[in-house]
Amino acid sequence: MAASDHPLAEQGREKPIFSFEVIAQDGRARAGVLHTPHGDILTPVFAPVGTQATVKAITPAQLEELGASLVLSNTYHLYLRPGDELVAEMGGLHRFMNWPRPMLTDSGGFQVFSLAEARKIDEDGVTFKSHIDGSQHRLTPEKSIAIQENLGADIMMAFDECAPPYDREYNQRAMQRTHAWLERCLLAKTRPDQALFGIVQGGVFPDLRAESARFVASLDLPGNAIGGLSVGESKEEMYAMLDVVEALLPAGKPRYLMGVGAPDDLLNGVLRGIDIFDCVLPTRLARHNAAMTLTGRLNLVNASFTHNQRPIDENCACYTCRNFSRAYLRHLINAKEMLSATLLSIHNLHTLLELARQMRQAILEARFESFMKTILMK
Amino acid sequence: MAASDHPLAEQGREKPIFSFEVIAQDGRARAGVLHTPHGDILTPVFAPVGTQATVKAITPAQLEELGASLVLSNTYHLYLRPGDELVAEMGGLHRFMNWPRPMLTDSGGFQVFSLAEARKIDEDGVTFKSHIDGSQHRLTPEKSIAIQENLGADIMMAFDECAPPYDREYNQRAMQRTHAWLERCLLAKTRPDQALFGIVQGGVFPDLRAESARFVASLDLPGNAIGGLSVGESKEEMYAMLDVVEALLPAGKPRYLMGVGAPDDLLNGVLRGIDIFDCVLPTRLARHNAAMTLTGRLNLVNASFTHNQRPIDENCACYTCRNFSRAYLRHLINAKEMLSATLLSIHNLHTLLELARQMRQAILEARFESFMKTILMK
């Protein structure tokens, strides 16, 4: 099916607000600009995750200082607490959490399917039990869109099913359901100031991934995502799937690789035409006392850091590295002081945001592959 | 004994570095400047407490933005963890925790005496068990000074004994011990870039307080503190003790009321010639979901705030009140997000720092009593 043939294709187009410009291309790596009602997103971009309407342990002012543009928040969590209707009443998610720049909400699908025993899937949607109080709820494509419209992020994600990567039969069924649900999401959508991104599924199976990419591409949406990766498969399998999908998704639309945040995966993703990434990794590692660097992780509880006057990374320009020693960070962790999570989150987010900025610069200067090699050889 | 008669008086003088200027006086209330090696402290001043070399849930950058000058840290805690020798090796407390402005360390006395069953007092010092691992330690006046010299704060406090307020006999003994220990602290002190403040004790007994104030005053120290208040006695009793002590402590030296941070106590303290206050109250209340205002406290867990779009205080200029609703703060608390402690700490510290600034301004404009009435009538 060609891009313009799908009967819903016209509805998928939101070009005036959400246009994407590829400024430079170097191999398959692209530097672009995605326009949104809350400002431009320069790509490649890494989006910090603010699960419950806050990027954990960080103020929005600190996030702005880090140069973050796009921030992700979670439909499942906000639907349960404080409730999407309350967020709408408070003026929407941007205003509620005081993030004036672009935002993206996921569909709730990934969290609901992760509940395992506590959820039941049918063709129409998913019934599940809240992790907070065990109360029963139901998500459908229409309900996910209604919630996301209440939240009001610039980018909404289609309600999809993420299957275990190696079960072919399950992946085929989940993919078909994901496609049917994408059409329903598009029909349910009412707000012109929000873009809907579709999601390619298909596990580790190249033919399923190709079929899914062709279907999603046919809707001519303002952006397209790749889901169901970094969920247990090998890095080689992940990169192989990106190779399949990249060739089939429209070049003029941003490509978003969901839930991926390891530095080498960002590099390998951009190499394969990915523009947007998000991941809880930097803030989660921070709360587990680990500092991310481009050459590996430091566990700051380690006794070897007791007398260490060096910052986490001498070459890092973040607030934490400019002002605090490893010995001090280790002390904060040992003393169970919250500041350790804040300072490590700042550093870890800076590492990925800065990597994205450097990748963009390398693409603009047509030296992405050598830049990537330099980083990976470190 | 006149101020200059005490044989140690010369040693107590550090005027070139730690001089105090009273800029304006309004009744007994004073606006002043205390010079220190890390900058000037404009008084009246409220000092946030950074118990374990961090003001809990706040970065030093946020503390600077709040306009804090003097920050307090705790000898007992830092001696046990990470150890004062490590702090010295790391360049001292200012550098370790990245606070470039004035700092004060307490003597460890208050914490050690609070250990109740886990400590034993003799004339020479105190033997106690660590709250962290039960290991046995000993603090003496000399040891407290050695630790505080390793920490390197601008202001050190004498090692004192804080007795239960109503036990006259105990207070008399504790006061005499406190005086003997003050002399030993002064003899033990070696660094010219640190000031030693003495501490007046004496419970709720005017004659003991007067005796103690006269003794401490006789040492002609660069500053004098009042300890053992806000520990269970009534506010009227506290204010009565301030009246006794204020008249006897030298007018040309700053007066520091230890461990007091309720807004009405700051006002009543300044009214009675106090210049410096410190308290864990604003940050501790923040971690217990309470916002301080000049008209009382708000417990933000309260269900009545669920839909409340107002900030904590419309008249407050802090980062939290400029950007976040009560409903959002309540959501953060319910969702157990660390950001609630950060945002409430910012607000509560701002409340006391701003109150101190406004008191200073009112004194400079010779309208302190009417300012105080306006605040207390709210």
Interface residues (C-beta under 8 A of the other chain):
Chain A: Q52 A53 T54 K56 A57 I58 T59 P60 A61 Q62 H77 R81 P82 L86 E89 M90 G91 F96 M97 N98 T306 H307 Q309 Y319 N323 F324 S325 A327 Y328 R330 H331 L332 N334 A335 E337 M338 L339 A341 T342 L343
Chain B: Q52 A53 T54 K56 A57 I58 T59 P60 A61 Q62 H77 R81 P82 L86 E89 M90 G91 F96 M97 N98 T306 H307 Q309 Y319 N323 F324 S325 A327 Y328 R330 H331 L332 N334 A335 E337 M338 L339 A341 T342 L343
